[in-house]
């Protein structure tokens, strides 16, 4: 819900008004924006699912009353749903690349899928790295919108004010998303310290106290 809301507000309150005032037609609008948004949501959902899969033992310690894996979904079906959502998310990105002037969305979103998987199996247990990866992926929710409009930003480069304004606002909001997500990740690690310590994680609260 928050990913969808963030992207709707960023596109229709910031990106499109700036482009329209410059007389530029956005690459991503209408159905293509909906597909891009759906791709982001599905990939994020797949990431949550696979994280719950690999976190089962830790979650049995940290939040036994909120378990979904094994209680609601069989572990095999968790893997199936992760694959289905990831494939659909990447497939939608490929369709957007083919049908619009946006480029390499499919590659970028495939990297997101890979990072979410690596985070779940390994990176989250390492000091700071996992936190930074998740924070960067949170920022990508904003950055992907501007990434999709790169060809337009290059076309209006001579009208520097528009390109500069979009770039400045994009990195401002993406930077905020990164910082606030990093703070959230640290707080979450503090809450989960008991289970994380039991299963060998090296999070900031465990290493630094």
DRENSE-903434 format. One record per residue (C-alpha): x, y, z. Coordinates in steps of 0.02 Angstrom, whole numbers, plus 32768, in hexadecimal, padded with zeros to 4 digits. Layout:
REM residues N
XYZ
...
***
This chain:
REM residues 209
800080008000
808A807A802E
80F080537F93
805880727F24
802981127F80
80DB81557F7A
80EA81387EBF
803D81807E98
806382207EF7
811382317EAF
80D882187DFB
8038827E7DFC
806C83087E75
812083227E3F
815D82CD7D9F
80C882E67D2D
80A5839D7D5C
815C83CA7D3C
815D836F7C94
80B783B87C5B
80F184687C85
818984457C17
811D83FF7B8A
816683507B9C
810082B07B93
813482367C1E
816F81877BF0
810A813C7C7E
8054816D7C89
7FA9811A7C91
7FB0805D7C83
806E805B7C7A
807C80B37D20
800080397D6D
806A7FA97D2B
810A7FF67D6F
80B8800F7E17
80767F5C7E16
81237F1D7DEA
816E7F787E80
80E77F377EF6
80F57E837EBB
81B37E7F7EC8
81AA7EC97F77
81257E487FA8
81937DBC7F64
82227E007FCD
81B97DFE806B
81807D4D8047
822E7D05802C
826D7D6380C6
81E57D128131
82177C6A80E8
82CC7C78811D
829E7CD081C0
822D7C478200
829F7C10828F
82C67CC282C3
820F7CF582BB
81DF7C628329
82467CB883B0
82217D708389
81697D6C8357
811D7CBF836B
806C7D058367
80837D5782BC
80C77CC58258
80817CAB81A9
80FA7C288167
80C37B7A819D
802D7BBF81FC
7FD07C088166
803D7BDA80D1
809E7B3A80B7
81587B5A809C
81517B117FED
80C57B887FBC
81297C1A8003
81B27BF47F83
81327BE27EF8
80E27C8A7F20
818C7CDC7F2A
81B67C9D7E7B
810C7CCB7E34
810D7D7D7E77
81C37D9A7E45
81A97D5A7D94
810C7DC37D7C
81637E5D7DC2
81F97E497D4F
81877E1C7CBC
81257EBE7CD3
81CA7F1F7CD4
81FB7ECC7C30
81537EF97BE3
816B7FAF7C17
82197FB07BC7
81D17F6D7B25
81397FDE7B1B
818080847B57
821E80ED7B48
825280B47BF5
82EF80497BF1
833C7FC27C5E
82AE7FBE7CDD
82AF7F007CCC
83697EF87CF6
83567F6C7D8C
82C07F0E7DD1
83177E677DB6
83A67EA97E20
83277ED77EA5
82E47E257EA6
83967DE17EB6
83C37E597F44
83247E2D7FA4
834F7D757F95
84047D907FCA
83C87DFB805B
83567D708097
83D77CE68091
84747D4280C7
84837E0080C6
84077E1F8153
84797DC081CA
850E7E3081A6
85387ED281FD
84E77F6881A8
84EC7F1F80F6
843C7ED980FC
83F77F7A8146
84477FE180BC
84077F6D8033
83537F768070
836080338082
83A180437FD0
83127FD87F90
829880487FED
82E680DF7F98
82D680847EF1
821980927F00
8234814C7ED9
82CE813D7E6B
827C80C27DF2
81FE81487DBF
828581C37D8C
82ED81357D40
825B810E7CCD
825A81C47C92
831581CE7C6D
82FB81E47BB1
828A82797BD1
830382C57C4C
838E82BA7BCB
831E83087B45
82F783A07BAF
83AA83B27BEB
83B4845A7B94
832384937C01
839184717C97
831584B17D18
829D841F7CF9
832183977CF9
837683E27D8F
82D383F67DEE
829D83417DD1
834A82FF7DFE
835283687E9C
82A583367ED8
82C1827F7EAD
836082717F13
831382D67FA0
8281825D7FB3
82EC81C37F90
836981FE8012
82DE82148091
829C81658068
834B811D807F
836A81718127
82BE814D8171
82C980988137
837680858184
833480C78229
82A2804D821F
83187FBC81FB
83827FE58294
82E77FEF8304
82AA7F4982BD
83537EFA82E3
83467F3A8395
829B7EEA83A8
82D77E45835C
837B7E3983BA
834F7D9B841B
832A7D2D8385
83B37D7C831A
84377D58839F
83FC7CA483B3
84137C8282F8
84BA7CD782DF
848A7D7F8294
85057E0F82A3
848C7EA382A5
84BB7F4C82ED
84667F338396
84BE7E8B83AC
856B7EC98377
85667F7983C0
84EA7F64844D
***
